[in-house]
Amino acid sequence: RSFRVSPMPLSALALLRTDLLAIGGHDNAVTLYSASSGSALSKCLAHADTVTSLAVSPCRAVLVSGSRDQSVRTWAFTNASLKNDETFDDIQQPITSAGASTNLVLAGGGDG
């Protein structure tokens, strides 16, 4: 089964739960998406540039997004909503990868 999720190219994807995805791309948004219904459940336009990375913590409680806008954001999520919890914007380069553990947020850029 396939769905058209966005008219814009996608650059990041994270599986949050069996049927729940987070997607990010060139529309600068983080979108919560239901794979079973094929529809967007919540969309947040928090970044100022392309979302390049999405990751979920091992306990599945926190989503992390990274962007070309040089910021990393943490998100609380439910089955139908996203809420931006914290923003780290003191990074001096576009984010190419992001990750999360139980109490740690990681981000990487072009300079390693």
Backbone as numpy.savetxt, mean C-alpha at the origin, in Angstrom:
# Nx Ny Nz CAx CAy CAz Cx Cy Cz
-10.25 -16.45 -13.00 -11.10 -15.27 -13.00 -10.21 -14.04 -13.00
-10.53 -13.09 -13.84 -9.73 -11.87 -13.88 -10.63 -10.65 -13.83
-10.08 -9.56 -13.28 -10.80 -8.31 -13.13 -9.92 -7.17 -13.62
-10.54 -6.14 -14.13 -9.82 -4.90 -14.40 -9.95 -4.07 -13.14
-8.84 -3.81 -12.50 -8.84 -3.15 -11.21 -8.72 -1.64 -11.35
-7.92 -1.20 -12.31 -7.65 0.23 -12.43 -7.30 0.56 -13.88
-7.68 1.74 -14.35 -7.25 2.15 -15.68 -5.78 2.57 -15.69
-5.22 2.81 -14.52 -3.82 3.20 -14.38 -2.97 1.94 -14.13
-1.70 1.96 -14.55 -0.82 0.81 -14.27 -0.64 0.60 -12.76
-0.62 -0.66 -12.35 -0.38 -1.02 -10.95 1.10 -1.29 -10.74
1.60 -0.93 -9.56 3.01 -1.17 -9.28 3.24 -1.86 -7.94
2.16 -2.08 -7.18 2.31 -2.72 -5.87 1.05 -3.51 -5.53
1.27 -4.63 -4.84 0.17 -5.50 -4.45 0.54 -6.21 -3.16
-0.41 -6.31 -2.25 -0.21 -7.07 -1.01 -1.48 -7.85 -0.69
-1.31 -9.12 -0.38 -2.43 -9.96 0.04 -2.60 -9.79 1.54
-3.71 -9.18 1.95 -3.95 -8.91 3.36 -4.63 -10.08 4.06
-5.59 -10.65 3.38 -6.30 -11.84 3.85 -6.66 -12.65 2.61
-7.27 -13.80 2.78 -7.58 -14.68 1.66 -8.28 -13.96 0.52
-9.21 -13.10 0.82 -10.02 -12.43 -0.20 -9.78 -10.92 -0.26
-8.82 -10.42 0.48 -8.63 -8.98 0.61 -7.25 -8.58 0.13
-7.20 -7.67 -0.84 -5.95 -7.20 -1.41 -5.79 -5.71 -1.18
-4.56 -5.27 -1.12 -4.26 -3.84 -1.20 -3.50 -3.66 -2.51
-3.88 -2.66 -3.28 -3.20 -2.39 -4.54 -2.77 -0.93 -4.57
-1.69 -0.67 -5.26 -1.19 0.69 -5.41 -0.61 0.86 -6.80
-0.59 2.10 -7.28 -0.07 2.32 -8.61 0.12 3.77 -8.95
0.00 4.05 -10.23 0.29 5.38 -10.77 -0.80 6.40 -10.47
-1.90 5.98 -9.87 -2.94 6.94 -9.47 -2.67 7.52 -8.08
-1.52 7.14 -7.48 -1.07 7.65 -6.17 -1.95 7.16 -5.01
-2.78 6.18 -5.24 -3.73 5.72 -4.23 -3.35 4.35 -3.69
-3.80 4.10 -2.47 -3.80 2.76 -1.89 -5.27 2.35 -1.87
-5.56 1.21 -2.50 -6.95 0.77 -2.63 -7.12 -0.61 -2.01
-8.15 -0.75 -1.21 -8.54 -2.02 -0.63 -9.50 -2.68 -1.61
-9.25 -3.92 -1.96 -9.94 -4.56 -3.06 -10.41 -5.96 -2.67
-11.66 -6.28 -3.00 -12.21 -7.61 -2.75 -12.02 -8.48 -3.99
-11.32 -9.58 -3.85 -11.10 -10.48 -4.98 -12.36 -11.26 -5.33
-13.22 -11.54 -4.36 -14.42 -12.31 -4.66 -15.48 -11.49 -5.37
-15.65 -10.23 -4.99 -16.66 -9.41 -5.64 -16.11 -8.64 -6.84
-14.78 -8.53 -6.91 -14.17 -7.80 -8.01 -14.36 -6.31 -7.91
-14.44 -5.79 -6.69 -14.69 -4.36 -6.53 -13.79 -3.73 -5.48
-13.61 -2.42 -5.64 -12.85 -1.65 -4.66 -13.74 -1.41 -3.45
-13.17 -1.59 -2.26 -13.91 -1.39 -1.02 -13.61 -0.04 -0.39
-12.38 0.42 -0.57 -11.95 1.70 0.00 -10.74 2.18 -0.79
-10.65 3.49 -1.01 -9.53 4.05 -1.76 -9.06 5.32 -1.06
-7.75 5.42 -0.82 -7.18 6.58 -0.16 -6.10 7.20 -1.05
-6.26 8.47 -1.35 -5.29 9.21 -2.16 -4.37 9.98 -1.22
-3.52 9.27 -0.53 -2.65 9.89 0.48 -1.28 10.27 -0.07
-0.79 9.54 -1.05 0.54 9.80 -1.59 0.47 10.86 -2.70
1.57 11.56 -2.90 1.65 12.59 -3.93 2.26 12.09 -5.23
2.68 10.82 -5.26 3.26 10.22 -6.45 2.97 8.72 -6.42
3.45 8.00 -7.40 3.18 6.57 -7.57 3.48 5.76 -6.31
2.56 4.89 -5.94 2.79 3.93 -4.86 3.64 2.81 -5.44
4.83 2.62 -4.89 5.79 1.67 -5.44 5.90 0.38 -4.65
5.40 0.37 -3.41 5.58 -0.80 -2.57 4.45 -0.90 -1.55
3.99 -2.13 -1.32 3.02 -2.41 -0.27 3.47 -3.67 0.46
3.30 -3.68 1.77 3.64 -4.86 2.58 2.70 -4.91 3.78
2.46 -6.11 4.27 1.62 -6.28 5.45 2.45 -6.93 6.54
2.20 -6.53 7.78 2.93 -7.10 8.90 2.55 -8.56 9.08
3.44 -9.35 9.71 3.16 -10.78 9.90 1.86 -11.05 10.68
1.50 -10.17 11.58 0.26 -10.37 12.34 -0.97 -9.90 11.57
-0.75 -9.37 10.36 -1.82 -8.91 9.48 -2.61 -7.73 10.06
-1.97 -6.94 10.90 -2.67 -5.80 11.52 -2.30 -4.47 10.89
-1.16 -4.40 10.22 -0.67 -3.12 9.68 -0.26 -3.31 8.22
-0.69 -2.36 7.39 -0.26 -2.28 6.01 0.73 -1.12 5.89
1.78 -1.29 5.10 2.77 -0.24 4.88 2.81 0.06 3.39
2.85 1.35 3.05 2.99 1.75 1.65 4.20 2.65 1.50
4.89 2.50 0.37 6.01 3.37 0.02 5.74 3.99 -1.33
6.31 5.18 -1.56 5.98 5.92 -2.77 7.17 6.67 -3.34
7.05 7.04 -4.61 8.04 7.91 -5.24 8.04 9.30 -4.62
7.00 9.62 -3.84 6.94 10.93 -3.18 7.85 11.02 -1.96
8.66 10.00 -1.74 9.65 9.94 -0.66 9.01 9.77 0.71
7.85 9.12 0.75 7.20 8.88 2.04 6.83 7.41 2.19
6.73 7.03 3.46 6.24 5.70 3.85 5.07 5.95 4.79
3.99 5.22 4.59 2.81 5.39 5.43 2.39 4.05 6.02
1.87 4.08 7.24 1.29 2.89 7.83 -0.22 3.06 7.84
-0.91 1.94 7.68 -2.36 1.94 7.55 -2.98 0.90 8.47
-4.07 1.27 9.13 -4.92 0.30 9.82 -6.01 -0.06 8.80
-6.42 -1.31 8.79 -7.45 -1.71 7.82 -8.42 -2.69 8.44
-9.63 -2.67 7.92 -10.66 -3.67 8.23 -11.05 -4.31 6.90
-12.10 -5.09 6.90 -12.56 -5.70 5.66 -13.14 -4.69 4.67
-13.38 -3.46 5.12 -14.00 -2.48 4.22 -13.41 -1.07 4.32
-12.35 -0.88 5.11 -11.85 0.49 5.26 -10.34 0.52 5.46
-9.77 1.67 5.10 -8.35 1.98 5.30 -8.25 3.28 6.09
-7.29 3.33 7.01 -7.05 4.57 7.76 -5.55 4.78 7.87
-5.06 5.93 7.38 -3.65 6.26 7.47 -3.31 6.57 8.92
-2.44 5.76 9.51 -2.06 5.93 10.91 -0.88 6.87 11.08
0.18 6.61 10.33 1.41 7.37 10.52 2.10 7.59 9.18
2.77 8.74 9.07 3.50 9.07 7.84 4.95 9.39 8.18
5.86 8.77 7.46 7.29 9.03 7.58 7.71 9.71 6.28
7.97 11.02 6.35 8.27 11.76 5.12 9.61 12.49 5.16
10.50 12.04 6.03 11.82 12.66 6.13 12.87 11.90 5.32
12.42 11.05 4.41 13.31 10.25 3.58 13.66 11.08 2.35
14.91 11.09 1.97 15.37 11.99 0.93 15.48 11.36 -0.45
14.69 10.32 -0.71 14.71 9.67 -2.02 13.43 8.88 -2.21
13.09 8.60 -3.47 11.89 7.78 -3.71 12.03 6.39 -3.08
10.93 5.89 -2.55 10.91 4.58 -1.91 10.73 3.50 -2.98
11.59 2.49 -2.95 11.48 1.38 -3.91 10.97 0.10 -3.25
11.09 0.02 -1.93 10.57 -1.16 -1.23 10.24 -0.79 0.21
9.26 -1.48 0.76 8.86 -1.23 2.15 8.45 -2.55 2.78
8.59 -2.64 4.08 8.23 -3.85 4.80 7.81 -3.53 6.21
7.25 -4.52 6.88 6.80 -4.32 8.26 6.98 -5.60 9.04
7.35 -5.43 10.31 7.33 -6.54 11.25 6.38 -6.13 12.37
6.41 -6.84 13.45 5.47 -6.55 14.54 5.61 -5.13 15.06
6.83 -4.64 15.23 7.02 -3.30 15.77 8.08 -2.50 15.01
8.22 -2.78 13.71 9.25 -2.13 12.92 8.74 -1.90 11.49
9.02 -0.69 10.97 8.71 -0.37 9.58 10.04 -0.19 8.86
10.18 -0.84 7.71 11.42 -0.79 6.93 11.14 -0.15 5.58
12.11 0.60 5.05 11.97 1.19 3.73 13.32 1.24 3.05
13.32 1.08 1.75 14.54 1.14 0.97 14.37 2.06 -0.22
15.47 2.64 -0.65 15.46 3.53 -1.81 16.55 3.18 -2.77
16.76 4.03 -3.73 17.72 3.79 -4.80 19.16 3.73 -4.37
19.51 4.33 -3.23 20.90 4.33 -2.80 21.26 3.14 -1.92
20.29 2.23 -1.72 20.55 1.04 -0.92 20.30 1.28 0.51
